[in-house]
Amino acid sequence: MFKRKIYDKLLAWKQESAGKTALLIEGACRIGKSTVVEEFAKNEYDSYILIDFSTASKNVRELFEDVSDLNYLFLQLQFQYRTDLIERKSLIIFDEVQLCPLARQAIKSLVKDHRYDYIETGSLISIKKNVQNILIPSEERKISMFPMDYEEFLWALGDTTTPVLLQKLFTAQKPTGESMNRKLLRDFRLYMLVGGMPQAIDEYIQTNNFRKVDAIKRDILNLYEDDFKKIDATGKLSLLFDSIPAQLNKNASRYQVSSVLSNERADTILELIAELKDSKTVLVSYHANDPNAGIIMVS
């Protein structure tokens, strides 16, 4: 597994929460949520159960329809996953929890019971779509996870020196020098080519073949397209997403939605943009006409 910065946030949650909250990790699919959470479970707990709701059996899903008897629930989970749970020393992971809303609702009772710790992961398919008829637990703490950044990319390549050196040079306000600057730009361009998806980075490390890396990224984009259709069957959401490269390549200072979706109502467009933002597949940069408005000093 690649070293990820979010691991430190998981450690902080475990120490600060002490079982009083569950943790929901939101992010697009294939960014490494399940991998880092399972690695965290292996390292920081005596035992764990990972329930992947994309593949969980009907019997497992039905357990969360009635959580009035938690003793029965835990016995069944231990039987189904052949794992012993140890009080205050075990973690239960709800992977792709958006596919089983009742499991998310059960968090309230599970956290109150306080026997085990709980981490949920959710990706792409808007979690809001599946929670209209359930009670969202207040015991749930949310954090967002994103693809690997440049520093994590360098770590994956075995380079732990450059990030530290850059930080020292930045703090001291010293130049890198021409030779080092060329190397840094070359490494950054490599990161821009490979991207931050762990699977693509691993393929690059294993094969040094950009064609294979590109094939993996295209497969991931196809997965996003499939999930977009589950959110919006009209295809408008997919069209907005597919048009991002062309829009960014224009000389215009912003994404011009009207050139992609003409004759659409403003509220419809705003809803689609909100869905894209919630999916964590895009980062929205808001246009500010008056930057002074947000920093007015009040005496």
Backbone bond lengths (Angstrom), bond angles and torsions (degrees), N, CA, C in turn:
res aa  C-N    CA-C-N  psi(-1)  N-CA   C-N-CA  omega(-1)  CA-C   N-CA-C  phi
1 M - - - 1.463 - - 1.525 109.80 -
2 F 1.315 116.84 141.02 1.456 121.24 176.96 1.536 110.43 -75.41
3 K 1.312 115.69 149.13 1.459 121.19 176.11 1.520 108.93 -68.91
4 R 1.342 116.19 127.97 1.462 120.99 -178.74 1.525 110.15 -125.49
5 K 1.317 115.92 141.26 1.460 121.24 -178.28 1.523 112.50 -65.92
6 I 1.327 116.58 -28.68 1.460 119.79 -177.40 1.526 111.96 -65.36
7 Y 1.327 116.74 -19.13 1.472 120.28 179.63 1.531 110.20 -58.14
8 D 1.330 117.60 -39.97 1.468 121.28 179.29 1.524 110.92 -64.92
9 K 1.341 116.69 -33.24 1.465 119.76 177.39 1.532 110.83 -68.95
10 L 1.330 116.13 -35.73 1.462 119.96 176.75 1.526 110.48 -64.71
11 L 1.325 116.09 -42.12 1.468 120.58 177.60 1.527 111.02 -61.52
12 A 1.335 115.95 -44.52 1.464 120.57 -179.89 1.522 110.73 -62.05
13 W 1.340 116.38 -42.27 1.471 120.51 178.05 1.519 110.54 -60.78
14 K 1.309 117.76 -46.05 1.471 121.96 -178.22 1.530 110.98 -59.98
15 Q 1.323 116.17 -43.20 1.457 120.50 -177.09 1.529 112.08 -73.92
16 E 1.329 116.44 -41.54 1.462 120.40 -176.57 1.526 112.56 -77.63
17 S 1.339 115.78 -38.95 1.454 120.25 -175.65 1.526 112.62 -75.74
18 A 1.340 115.65 -41.56 1.472 120.99 -178.53 1.534 111.58 52.11
19 G 1.328 115.87 39.77 1.459 120.63 176.13 1.510 115.47 84.81
20 K 1.342 118.31 3.40 1.465 120.92 -177.68 1.519 112.85 -85.09
21 T 1.341 117.56 -13.85 1.466 121.48 176.28 1.527 109.13 -139.15
22 A 1.320 114.93 155.26 1.464 121.09 168.83 1.526 107.13 -95.34
23 L 1.321 116.44 159.18 1.459 120.66 -179.30 1.522 109.70 -114.27
24 L 1.334 116.84 126.38 1.467 122.16 175.52 1.520 108.61 -107.31
25 I 1.330 116.68 118.43 1.463 122.21 177.64 1.521 108.06 -101.57
26 E 1.333 115.71 114.99 1.460 121.12 -179.27 1.521 109.86 -103.66
27 G 1.314 116.23 143.98 1.453 120.62 178.03 1.514 110.94 172.68
28 A 1.324 115.70 164.71 1.465 120.18 178.99 1.523 110.21 -65.50
29 C 1.319 116.84 160.92 1.459 119.87 179.46 1.531 110.49 -72.96
30 R 1.316 114.62 154.87 1.467 124.32 177.89 1.532 113.90 69.77
31 I 1.322 117.76 22.58 1.462 118.49 175.87 1.526 111.68 -99.46
32 G 1.348 116.50 -3.19 1.460 119.85 174.72 1.512 115.61 104.51
33 K 1.344 118.48 17.07 1.470 121.05 -178.73 1.521 111.61 -60.26
34 S 1.315 116.05 -53.73 1.464 120.21 -176.72 1.524 111.25 -61.84
35 T 1.331 116.35 -39.49 1.465 120.99 -177.55 1.520 111.54 -63.95
36 V 1.333 116.88 -47.42 1.460 119.81 -176.90 1.529 111.14 -70.74
37 V 1.336 117.27 -35.26 1.462 120.04 179.34 1.528 110.59 -68.41
38 E 1.327 116.89 -41.42 1.466 119.08 179.13 1.532 110.77 -67.69
39 E 1.323 117.69 -37.93 1.462 120.92 176.21 1.528 110.22 -63.26
40 F 1.319 115.90 -40.33 1.465 121.15 177.00 1.526 110.41 -61.94
41 A 1.333 116.42 -42.46 1.464 120.81 179.55 1.527 111.33 -63.19
42 K 1.321 116.80 -42.09 1.470 121.17 -179.88 1.528 111.90 -64.00
43 N 1.340 115.49 -38.89 1.465 120.02 -174.43 1.520 113.86 -83.99
44 E 1.331 117.25 -32.89 1.462 120.06 -167.96 1.526 114.44 -109.32
45 Y 1.347 118.22 -3.41 1.459 121.12 -179.35 1.525 110.42 -131.62
46 D 1.324 115.37 158.12 1.464 119.92 177.97 1.525 111.73 -74.10
47 S 1.331 116.40 -30.73 1.470 120.93 176.76 1.518 108.77 -156.93
48 Y 1.340 115.92 162.94 1.460 119.98 179.16 1.521 109.70 -154.96
49 I 1.334 114.73 156.96 1.462 121.94 173.01 1.525 107.30 -124.30
50 L 1.332 116.73 127.60 1.457 121.83 176.81 1.525 108.73 -107.75
51 I 1.325 116.20 114.09 1.467 121.78 178.25 1.522 107.86 -101.74
52 D 1.304 116.89 106.30 1.463 122.17 178.53 1.530 107.52 -91.96
53 F 1.336 116.37 105.72 1.464 119.78 -174.50 1.523 113.06 -73.36
54 S 1.325 117.41 -6.15 1.464 118.80 173.92 1.527 110.78 -78.44
55 T 1.335 116.44 -18.21 1.468 120.81 -179.62 1.526 112.92 -128.71
56 A 1.334 118.39 -3.08 1.464 121.73 -175.63 1.526 111.17 -60.67
57 S 1.305 116.03 145.12 1.461 121.58 -179.60 1.527 110.81 -71.99
58 K 1.309 115.09 164.22 1.459 121.00 178.23 1.521 110.30 -61.13
59 N 1.333 116.50 -37.48 1.462 120.90 -179.38 1.521 111.56 -61.22
60 V 1.338 116.12 -40.82 1.465 120.29 179.74 1.522 110.36 -67.75
61 R 1.332 117.08 -44.33 1.468 120.67 -179.92 1.536 111.04 -60.97
62 E 1.310 116.97 -40.37 1.459 121.30 -176.75 1.519 112.38 -67.79
63 L 1.330 117.49 -19.75 1.461 120.43 178.41 1.518 111.96 -61.38
64 F 1.341 116.94 -27.68 1.464 120.55 -175.45 1.528 112.83 -91.46
65 E 1.333 116.79 2.44 1.457 120.00 176.22 1.525 111.39 -74.68
66 D 1.351 115.88 -23.60 1.467 120.40 178.23 1.534 107.71 -144.74
67 V 1.334 115.36 108.36 1.474 119.47 -178.30 1.527 110.87 -110.00
68 S 1.333 116.13 28.07 1.466 120.31 178.94 1.522 111.80 -70.97
69 D 1.339 116.41 -26.23 1.467 121.26 178.62 1.526 108.62 -117.10
70 L 1.322 116.52 90.53 1.461 120.62 -177.08 1.523 112.36 -70.85
71 N 1.312 117.00 -28.08 1.473 119.19 176.65 1.528 110.09 -59.63
72 Y 1.330 115.92 -43.91 1.468 120.44 178.35 1.521 110.57 -65.12
73 L 1.341 116.75 -42.54 1.469 121.00 179.55 1.525 111.10 -58.26
74 F 1.323 116.92 -48.38 1.466 120.08 -177.32 1.532 111.70 -68.56
75 L 1.312 116.93 -36.44 1.471 119.92 177.03 1.524 110.39 -62.77
76 Q 1.328 116.41 -42.60 1.459 120.61 -179.98 1.531 111.39 -66.45
77 L 1.328 117.04 -41.21 1.462 119.75 178.75 1.529 110.97 -63.66
78 Q 1.314 116.89 -41.92 1.463 119.98 178.58 1.531 110.95 -64.32
79 F 1.334 115.52 -37.04 1.468 119.87 178.61 1.530 110.88 -69.92
80 Q 1.339 116.96 -45.47 1.465 121.42 -177.51 1.525 111.89 -64.89
81 Y 1.338 117.11 -38.52 1.465 120.94 -174.86 1.530 113.44 -105.61
82 R 1.342 115.67 4.70 1.478 122.09 175.24 1.531 111.73 50.04
83 T 1.328 114.56 47.61 1.467 121.49 -179.66 1.527 109.50 -136.68
84 D 1.321 116.39 133.71 1.458 120.97 175.98 1.519 110.18 -83.68
85 L 1.324 116.07 129.67 1.456 121.83 176.08 1.524 109.62 -95.05
86 I 1.334 115.99 134.92 1.460 122.00 -178.04 1.524 108.24 -114.84
87 E 1.321 116.11 127.44 1.461 120.28 -175.26 1.526 111.90 -57.32
88 R 1.355 115.54 128.41 1.464 125.93 -179.26 1.532 113.93 62.61
89 K 1.329 117.22 8.68 1.465 120.10 178.90 1.525 112.20 -129.17
90 S 1.328 116.24 10.33 1.466 120.34 -178.86 1.524 110.26 -126.78
91 L 1.339 114.51 153.60 1.467 122.42 -179.74 1.523 108.99 -121.62
92 I 1.324 116.23 137.30 1.469 121.65 173.08 1.526 107.35 -113.49
93 I 1.340 115.96 125.32 1.456 122.15 -176.97 1.523 109.64 -107.06
94 F 1.326 116.50 125.85 1.459 122.14 173.28 1.527 107.27 -101.03
95 D 1.328 116.49 96.03 1.461 121.21 -177.50 1.528 109.71 -87.04
96 E 1.342 116.53 136.67 1.471 122.73 -175.23 1.533 110.26 53.92
97 V 1.330 115.20 53.01 1.464 121.23 -173.15 1.521 112.12 -65.81
98 Q 1.348 117.79 -19.80 1.464 119.19 -179.95 1.529 111.45 -64.43
99 L 1.321 117.13 -16.90 1.462 120.88 -179.99 1.533 112.51 -84.85
100 C 1.337 116.33 -7.53 1.470 120.29 176.60 1.529 108.72 -140.04
101 P 1.327 118.20 78.72 1.462 122.08 -176.30 1.528 114.13 -55.13
102 L 1.326 117.07 -33.52 1.465 119.35 -178.69 1.526 111.82 -65.92
103 A 1.333 116.77 -28.86 1.466 119.63 176.34 1.524 109.65 -67.50
104 R 1.322 116.03 -38.36 1.466 119.90 177.52 1.522 110.53 -66.31
105 Q 1.312 116.91 -41.31 1.458 120.66 178.15 1.524 111.24 -62.73
106 A 1.341 116.63 -33.46 1.469 121.33 -178.09 1.524 112.69 -67.91
107 I 1.344 117.48 -15.23 1.460 121.35 -178.49 1.525 111.58 -53.97
108 K 1.322 116.86 -37.40 1.472 120.62 -179.08 1.527 110.62 -56.45
109 S 1.317 116.28 -49.32 1.469 120.75 -179.29 1.529 111.43 -70.77
110 L 1.320 116.03 -37.82 1.464 120.16 -177.25 1.528 111.64 -66.95
111 V 1.327 116.32 -42.93 1.467 119.91 179.00 1.528 110.60 -67.12
112 K 1.326 116.25 -40.74 1.470 120.42 178.75 1.523 110.59 -61.47
113 D 1.320 117.12 -36.21 1.468 122.27 177.70 1.536 111.08 -62.63
114 H 1.333 117.08 -36.14 1.473 124.52 170.10 1.530 114.83 67.90
115 R 1.317 117.49 16.70 1.470 117.67 179.26 1.524 112.46 -77.44
116 Y 1.352 116.12 -37.31 1.465 120.42 -173.93 1.524 110.00 -134.75
117 D 1.326 115.32 168.72 1.467 121.19 174.67 1.527 109.05 -96.09
118 Y 1.363 116.04 157.50 1.461 120.42 -175.64 1.525 110.68 -137.96
119 I 1.336 115.55 132.11 1.460 121.68 172.67 1.526 107.84 -126.41
120 E 1.333 115.70 132.80 1.463 121.63 176.45 1.527 108.90 -112.59
121 T 1.314 115.98 148.58 1.465 120.36 171.33 1.524 107.96 -125.29
122 G 1.335 115.68 143.49 1.464 120.57 178.06 1.507 109.74 -141.22
123 S 1.337 116.75 141.99 1.459 118.63 -176.32 1.524 113.33 -144.61
124 L 1.314 114.04 144.25 1.456 126.87 167.94 1.520 116.32 55.64
125 I 1.349 118.35 -70.83 1.462 118.43 -179.69 1.525 107.25 -59.31
126 S 1.319 116.67 121.64 1.459 120.98 -173.74 1.518 111.44 -51.06
127 I 1.334 115.66 119.07 1.457 120.16 179.65 1.522 110.77 -61.10
128 K 1.343 117.31 -29.75 1.465 120.65 -179.05 1.525 112.11 -61.92
129 K 1.326 116.76 -30.91 1.462 120.63 -177.36 1.528 111.70 -64.20
130 N 1.340 116.81 -27.81 1.458 120.23 -172.42 1.522 113.83 -105.42
131 V 1.331 118.41 9.91 1.459 119.28 -175.58 1.531 112.49 -122.39
132 Q 1.312 116.57 17.64 1.462 119.99 -175.38 1.523 112.40 -64.66
133 N 1.327 117.60 -29.43 1.461 120.60 -175.37 1.521 113.61 -114.11
134 I 1.330 116.69 18.89 1.454 119.53 178.70 1.521 110.26 -123.87
135 L 1.320 115.07 164.51 1.458 121.70 178.24 1.527 108.56 -91.63
136 I 1.343 116.56 118.67 1.458 120.28 178.52 1.523 108.76 -74.29
137 P 1.320 118.45 124.11 1.471 120.29 -176.42 1.524 112.51 -70.32
138 S 1.334 115.88 131.64 1.468 120.39 175.80 1.520 111.03 -74.14
139 E 1.317 116.27 -12.97 1.470 121.04 179.89 1.523 112.07 -82.54
140 E 1.295 117.43 11.71 1.459 123.08 -175.60 1.530 110.19 -103.17
141 R 1.333 116.00 123.00 1.460 121.09 175.11 1.525 108.27 -102.45
142 K 1.338 117.06 134.09 1.467 120.90 -176.12 1.522 111.54 -108.32
143 I 1.331 115.50 139.73 1.462 120.83 167.64 1.527 107.68 -137.06
144 S 1.319 115.06 150.21 1.463 120.15 179.57 1.516 110.22 -99.94
145 M 1.327 115.45 144.15 1.458 121.32 177.00 1.527 108.47 -122.03
146 F 1.329 116.02 144.29 1.456 121.53 -176.29 1.532 109.33 -129.37
147 P 1.336 117.59 169.78 1.480 119.49 174.89 1.522 110.93 -57.53
148 M 1.312 116.03 168.36 1.463 121.48 -177.48 1.528 110.64 -64.80
149 D 1.327 116.60 132.45 1.462 119.99 178.22 1.533 109.65 -84.38
150 Y 1.311 116.00 -178.29 1.475 120.97 -174.91 1.528 111.90 -61.30
151 E 1.327 116.29 -40.41 1.468 119.49 179.73 1.527 111.07 -64.97
152 E 1.323 116.48 -43.44 1.469 120.15 177.78 1.525 110.91 -64.48
153 F 1.338 116.14 -34.64 1.460 121.31 176.89 1.533 110.37 -62.15
154 L 1.326 116.41 -44.85 1.472 120.20 178.18 1.523 110.95 -63.72
155 W 1.323 116.95 -40.08 1.462 119.90 176.76 1.526 110.53 -59.11
156 A 1.343 115.84 -42.37 1.467 120.05 -179.86 1.524 111.30 -61.83
157 L 1.328 116.96 -32.21 1.468 121.39 178.74 1.531 112.07 -81.77
158 G 1.331 115.66 -0.30 1.455 119.55 179.63 1.513 114.07 87.80
159 D 1.333 117.33 11.66 1.460 121.99 -178.77 1.526 109.50 -101.92
160 T 1.321 116.87 99.06 1.459 121.34 177.03 1.527 111.77 -102.22
161 T 1.323 116.31 -4.87 1.470 121.09 -176.34 1.527 112.52 -84.33
162 T 1.331 116.35 -45.17 1.465 120.59 -174.55 1.532 113.31 -57.17
163 P 1.346 120.42 -47.13 1.475 119.12 179.95 1.525 112.77 -58.72
164 V 1.336 116.56 -40.64 1.467 120.48 -179.81 1.529 110.15 -66.45
165 L 1.332 116.13 -43.05 1.460 121.21 -179.64 1.529 111.18 -63.12
166 L 1.340 116.31 -44.06 1.461 120.52 179.19 1.526 111.61 -61.83
167 Q 1.316 115.83 -39.56 1.461 119.71 179.29 1.531 111.01 -64.26
168 K 1.334 116.46 -40.89 1.465 120.58 179.14 1.529 110.91 -66.28
169 L 1.346 116.59 -42.14 1.460 120.07 179.51 1.526 110.93 -65.48
170 F 1.325 116.44 -39.22 1.456 120.67 179.31 1.526 110.78 -65.26
171 T 1.326 116.29 -44.23 1.474 120.76 -179.93 1.526 110.83 -63.35
172 A 1.337 115.59 -40.44 1.470 120.14 -179.05 1.521 112.40 -83.28
173 Q 1.346 116.70 -6.85 1.471 122.99 -178.14 1.533 110.77 56.08
174 K 1.334 114.88 47.22 1.458 122.02 179.26 1.533 109.45 -108.78
175 P 1.334 118.58 145.75 1.475 120.69 177.71 1.520 111.01 -73.40
176 T 1.323 115.81 154.91 1.470 119.98 179.83 1.518 112.13 -79.69
177 G 1.305 116.73 -26.65 1.464 119.98 -173.69 1.520 109.51 96.29
178 E 1.309 116.43 152.23 1.466 121.56 -172.94 1.525 113.08 -62.64
179 S 1.326 116.72 -45.83 1.462 121.11 -176.72 1.526 111.10 -63.72
180 M 1.323 116.05 -46.74 1.464 119.96 -179.65 1.518 111.05 -67.98
181 N 1.322 116.60 -36.68 1.461 119.96 179.33 1.526 111.29 -61.88
182 R 1.340 116.76 -39.70 1.476 120.46 177.41 1.524 110.63 -61.84
183 K 1.338 115.80 -42.68 1.474 119.69 179.92 1.529 110.55 -65.26
184 L 1.323 116.44 -42.41 1.461 120.26 -179.89 1.522 111.44 -62.52
185 L 1.319 116.81 -42.59 1.467 120.49 178.79 1.524 111.14 -66.14
186 R 1.339 116.07 -37.74 1.464 119.98 178.20 1.533 110.27 -64.08
187 D 1.340 116.69 -42.62 1.470 120.67 179.04 1.517 110.95 -66.36
188 F 1.342 116.35 -38.03 1.460 119.27 -179.52 1.525 110.84 -68.55
189 R 1.328 116.74 -39.33 1.472 119.64 176.49 1.527 110.49 -62.31
190 L 1.325 115.82 -36.75 1.459 119.79 177.12 1.526 110.36 -62.31
191 Y 1.325 115.95 -42.42 1.468 120.41 177.40 1.523 110.63 -62.05
192 M 1.329 117.16 -41.04 1.461 121.02 179.21 1.529 111.30 -64.32
193 L 1.321 116.91 -32.92 1.468 121.14 178.79 1.524 111.81 -74.59
194 V 1.306 116.60 -44.78 1.469 121.11 -176.21 1.525 110.94 -78.54
195 G 1.325 116.60 -39.81 1.459 120.60 -178.33 1.517 111.83 88.22
196 G 1.331 115.43 -177.09 1.458 120.45 -174.59 1.517 115.59 -105.71
197 M 1.335 117.93 7.99 1.460 119.62 178.61 1.533 109.73 -75.83
198 P 1.338 118.47 123.85 1.467 121.24 -177.10 1.522 113.91 -52.63
199 Q 1.328 117.74 -39.72 1.463 121.30 -178.93 1.520 110.82 -64.57
200 A 1.337 117.18 -39.69 1.463 121.09 178.99 1.529 110.78 -69.34
201 I 1.327 116.85 -40.54 1.463 121.00 178.46 1.520 110.59 -63.82
202 D 1.318 116.29 -42.54 1.464 120.27 178.61 1.526 111.15 -62.38
203 E 1.340 116.23 -40.65 1.465 120.22 178.81 1.525 110.89 -63.90
204 Y 1.327 116.64 -39.71 1.468 120.26 177.82 1.524 110.94 -63.31
205 I 1.331 116.28 -44.03 1.469 120.39 -179.65 1.525 110.89 -64.31
206 Q 1.322 116.15 -40.11 1.464 120.49 -176.57 1.523 112.77 -75.14
207 T 1.335 117.66 -37.06 1.467 119.90 -170.18 1.526 114.68 -118.63
208 N 1.339 117.42 -21.89 1.466 121.24 -174.45 1.529 110.75 54.33
209 N 1.343 115.49 36.11 1.457 122.26 -175.56 1.528 109.31 -121.61
210 F 1.334 116.56 107.56 1.457 120.36 -176.39 1.529 112.24 -67.94
211 R 1.315 117.68 -26.63 1.466 120.51 178.42 1.526 109.72 -64.59
212 K 1.331 116.49 -42.75 1.461 120.08 179.06 1.533 111.14 -69.84
213 V 1.323 115.76 -36.52 1.460 120.07 177.14 1.527 109.90 -62.79
214 D 1.317 116.56 -43.66 1.462 121.27 179.74 1.522 111.39 -63.94
215 A 1.327 116.98 -37.59 1.467 120.77 179.03 1.528 110.75 -62.68
216 I 1.331 116.80 -39.63 1.466 120.89 178.54 1.521 110.58 -65.07
217 K 1.320 116.58 -42.90 1.468 119.80 179.96 1.523 111.16 -65.25
218 R 1.325 116.66 -36.49 1.470 119.35 177.35 1.524 111.16 -67.01
219 D 1.330 116.68 -37.03 1.470 120.52 176.42 1.532 110.77 -61.89
220 I 1.327 116.38 -41.30 1.462 120.61 179.30 1.530 110.47 -65.32
221 L 1.336 116.52 -41.87 1.470 119.87 177.63 1.523 111.28 -62.12
222 N 1.318 116.79 -36.82 1.469 120.38 177.16 1.526 111.10 -64.33
223 L 1.340 116.42 -37.07 1.466 120.21 176.23 1.526 110.38 -63.03
224 Y 1.337 115.93 -41.93 1.461 119.87 177.66 1.525 110.65 -61.12
225 E 1.337 115.48 -43.41 1.472 120.09 -179.74 1.528 110.64 -59.58
226 D 1.328 116.45 -42.87 1.468 120.33 179.48 1.526 111.26 -61.97
227 D 1.332 115.64 -41.00 1.459 119.13 -179.05 1.529 111.59 -73.03
228 F 1.330 116.94 -32.94 1.463 119.76 176.24 1.527 110.22 -59.95
229 K 1.323 116.62 -37.92 1.458 120.93 -179.50 1.524 111.59 -66.07
230 K 1.345 116.47 -27.93 1.466 119.66 177.10 1.519 111.05 -72.50
231 I 1.340 115.91 -27.25 1.460 120.54 178.11 1.525 110.55 -84.16
232 D 1.340 115.99 -43.47 1.464 121.59 -175.15 1.523 109.52 -137.96
233 A 1.326 115.98 101.02 1.470 121.14 -176.73 1.522 112.90 -70.75
234 T 1.329 118.10 -13.74 1.465 120.33 -178.51 1.530 111.92 -73.08
235 G 1.318 117.13 -19.42 1.462 120.54 -178.99 1.517 114.03 88.32
236 K 1.328 117.62 -2.04 1.467 120.67 -178.39 1.525 111.82 -67.54
237 L 1.329 115.89 -36.69 1.463 120.08 179.11 1.524 110.72 -64.27
238 S 1.327 116.02 -43.34 1.469 120.87 177.27 1.523 110.76 -62.46
239 L 1.327 116.34 -38.78 1.464 120.73 -179.53 1.532 111.00 -64.20
240 L 1.339 116.71 -42.10 1.464 120.80 177.01 1.522 110.92 -60.72
241 F 1.322 115.58 -43.44 1.469 120.70 -178.62 1.529 110.92 -67.47
242 D 1.328 117.08 -45.92 1.467 121.41 -177.76 1.524 112.41 -64.25
243 S 1.335 116.49 -25.62 1.464 120.49 -175.64 1.531 113.12 -84.96
244 I 1.311 118.05 -5.27 1.469 120.57 -176.32 1.530 112.58 -57.76
245 P 1.358 119.84 -49.32 1.473 118.75 -179.45 1.528 112.83 -58.40
246 A 1.335 116.93 -44.41 1.460 120.28 -179.35 1.520 111.08 -64.95
247 Q 1.332 117.06 -39.04 1.464 120.83 179.81 1.529 111.11 -66.50
248 L 1.326 116.94 -41.02 1.463 120.59 -179.76 1.514 111.86 -70.57
249 N 1.331 116.55 -21.01 1.470 121.22 -178.77 1.531 112.05 -82.85
250 K 1.338 115.72 -10.96 1.461 119.64 179.46 1.526 110.69 -77.44
251 N 1.309 114.90 166.63 1.461 120.32 177.24 1.523 112.18 -80.75
252 A 1.318 116.28 -10.13 1.464 119.92 -179.18 1.528 109.72 -64.94
253 S 1.328 116.04 152.80 1.463 121.32 -176.86 1.517 113.08 -83.73
254 R 1.329 117.64 -2.87 1.457 119.92 -176.84 1.527 111.16 -152.42
255 Y 1.317 114.70 166.79 1.456 122.21 174.88 1.535 107.42 -72.95
256 Q 1.321 116.34 120.13 1.465 120.91 -178.62 1.529 109.36 -97.22
257 V 1.327 115.12 93.19 1.461 121.15 -175.72 1.521 111.62 -60.18
258 S 1.320 116.79 -35.33 1.463 120.51 -176.79 1.523 112.19 -62.69
259 S 1.337 117.86 -26.26 1.461 120.30 179.05 1.527 111.73 -79.86
260 V 1.325 116.36 -13.02 1.471 121.20 178.81 1.522 110.24 -101.86
261 L 1.334 116.02 -47.53 1.460 121.62 178.55 1.528 108.06 -121.09
262 S 1.308 115.87 96.95 1.458 119.90 -179.77 1.525 110.56 -86.50
263 N 1.317 114.92 152.54 1.472 121.99 176.18 1.532 113.08 59.94
264 E 1.328 116.57 31.38 1.455 120.35 176.35 1.530 109.82 -102.93
265 R 1.329 115.54 145.64 1.457 120.18 178.71 1.521 109.63 -69.51
266 A 1.327 115.35 147.75 1.467 120.48 -176.95 1.524 111.99 -60.54
267 D 1.347 117.62 -40.26 1.459 119.61 -177.92 1.529 111.51 -66.94
268 T 1.344 116.54 -33.51 1.464 120.36 177.18 1.524 110.79 -65.99
269 I 1.329 115.96 -44.35 1.469 121.26 179.87 1.525 110.49 -64.21
270 L 1.328 117.10 -42.92 1.461 120.88 179.85 1.521 111.36 -63.31
271 E 1.329 116.29 -36.54 1.467 120.06 178.14 1.523 110.98 -66.39
272 L 1.338 116.20 -40.19 1.465 119.86 178.91 1.526 111.19 -66.62
273 I 1.324 116.48 -40.86 1.465 120.51 178.39 1.529 109.78 -63.89
274 A 1.333 116.23 -39.15 1.466 120.28 178.03 1.528 110.96 -62.89
275 E 1.343 115.99 -38.56 1.466 119.83 177.89 1.531 110.61 -63.82
276 L 1.326 116.68 -42.61 1.464 120.75 177.96 1.518 110.74 -61.25
277 K 1.314 116.13 -44.54 1.459 120.68 -179.87 1.525 110.41 -62.89
278 D 1.330 117.13 -44.98 1.466 121.26 -179.53 1.522 112.11 -63.54
279 S 1.327 116.59 -29.95 1.463 120.45 -178.02 1.522 112.23 -71.42
280 K 1.337 117.27 -13.73 1.468 123.72 -179.23 1.524 112.27 65.73
281 T 1.334 117.43 15.52 1.466 120.16 177.27 1.519 111.72 -87.53
282 V 1.324 117.07 -12.03 1.466 121.46 178.46 1.523 109.13 -133.95
283 L 1.321 115.30 157.69 1.463 121.44 172.04 1.522 107.16 -114.49
284 V 1.316 116.70 118.12 1.456 121.64 -176.31 1.525 109.64 -85.53
285 S 1.324 116.17 128.83 1.462 122.14 175.48 1.518 107.44 -110.83
286 Y 1.304 116.51 114.53 1.459 120.85 -174.46 1.527 110.97 -84.50
287 H 1.326 115.23 137.04 1.463 121.22 -179.89 1.525 109.22 -82.87
288 A 1.343 116.87 127.85 1.459 121.40 -179.61 1.526 109.57 -113.65
289 N 1.324 116.35 120.16 1.463 120.67 178.23 1.525 111.96 -80.60
290 D 1.349 115.58 -30.27 1.465 119.90 -177.58 1.523 109.27 -133.67
291 P 1.322 117.92 91.48 1.473 120.40 -177.61 1.516 112.99 -66.49
292 N 1.336 117.96 -16.14 1.473 120.41 -179.03 1.527 111.89 -72.17
293 A 1.334 116.64 -23.50 1.466 119.93 -174.17 1.522 111.99 -63.13
294 G 1.332 116.24 -32.28 1.468 118.95 -176.27 1.508 114.59 -85.30
295 I 1.335 118.26 -6.43 1.460 119.59 -176.61 1.525 112.03 -127.80
296 I 1.313 116.49 30.68 1.466 120.69 176.95 1.522 109.25 -67.47
297 M 1.327 116.53 128.56 1.458 121.33 179.77 1.526 109.50 -87.47
298 V 1.311 114.53 133.69 1.468 120.58 178.85 1.519 108.76 -111.30
299 S 1.304 116.40 123.80 1.471 119.20 -178.88 1.520 110.61 -86.13
